Amino acid sequence: MRIGILQLWQETNTLNPLPTTRRDFETLGLYRGDEIIEHLSATNEPGGFIQSLRAWPERPEIVGLVRLPAWPSGRATADTFAWLKQEILDSFDRAGPLDGVLFALHGALAADEHPDVEGEMLAAVRQRIGTKTPLVATFDLHANLTKLKVASADALVGFHTAPHIDVLETGVRGAKVLRRILVDGARPTTALVKLPLVVPAERANTQDSTSVSYEFRRRLEALERRPEVLTAALATVQPWLDVAELGTAVIVTTDGDRELAEREAKGLAADVWARRRDYLPELVPAAEAVRRANACVDGLVVLSDAADATTSGAPGDSTWCLRELLKYAWPRGGALVTLVAPEIVAQATRLGVGATLAGPLGGVRDAKNSTPVDVAAVVERVFAAKFVLSGHLGVNLPIDMGQAAVLRVGDVRIVCTERSGPHFAPELFRAAGLDPFAAQVLVAKSPCGFRAVYSERAALIINVQAPGCAPADFQNYPYEHRPRPLWPWEDCEWRA
Ligand SMILES: [Zn+2]
């Protein structure tokens, strides 16, 4: 028995003007063939696939196909789409005949002229392997599920958690579904219910028992414990995706019981719709958020600057919080903020530690939503932003954000990196020689994922409202292609 595994991963943010290119996929960790098994057996969905397959009594041969990851950013170019498709098809040519395929996807990858990249890739794989070879794909909770995706795979298995702490486990669940089809002879039938609904990520915390998402996660887990259900998921989609099929989805796959799949999917979708207002967060404008942080007398304050969340595909060099932080003294541990700023890192490296870097900072990658701020900063450290991430987004995941520098202005430390990445991660601050939990205030460029590690340790968390490419109030931004009506842009009546 030969099982092929592959991964295509990127979350596209169509409000971000920076295009995603082939080079972005090559930089983050492109692997072909056996390299996948060598490098990924302990991390994320591929690790879940590999560990599960190794435990099957049939001892299947694990065939590495290709892994194509890029950090969340703007739309991929049409050339990049063509190259990705060729890489995937070539990997099947190299592999030879397969008995089953496990495909790890994000689910919200869009390219110029191709709004549903993963739908097209699944369809291409299906065409290549034929209808008799089972194809099971995994997807992120913020995936945009489409009819093409559902029609092209035997089953789609999604994360249950946000912050995403079940990434490897989702790989394990995907392999389990493949086994039920391939070995036990299950006949998957899937109900997909799309809702005219997009919700912000801030309050969709599946680990917080007061959140509506907690309740829905428990329901999905209970559904998956039923022997007739192969898999069930709620994909609340990431909101910054201006495509015609944008919308939240519920998906339930059963072993041949169409009626059950539809009943459960519709029931859950109706409840998500009824609870939609529970997802709306309280947002505090940047100036007021920083003022409140400064007034907090004890412990760490985390400012969630979701609009510039690099995990949501924003450019990561917004200066809205930085500008406000520079107005105050932070005598109890200082202030920490990050920027994606390759030119600044190069300049700091050239100048060297102890030198003063004077000039404009940030606000260049997305000139529409943010402007540079003038500083005279001391270069405090130059380092390699290389670490292993465990927590939101994965476990044992190697991250390389390139060269980096710590700049200091008064009590404010600005961690600048050459490339985008998980700018909320404590591992990044530690690589910079800083203790994130000893700071007085820290800006986490993340809407919800940062909570996995900061919730327990922060005295106060504030959801900042600032302009950017990944705002929580996305309904105030122009979208051209999205369906209408779509809540919260329009209110409407809806029934599953
Ligand atoms: Zn996600």
Boltz pocket constraint, residues with backbone or C-beta under 6 A from the ligand:
constraints:
  - pocket:
      binder: B
      contacts: [[A, 140], [A, 141], [A, 142], [A, 143], [A, 164]]
      max_distance: 6.0
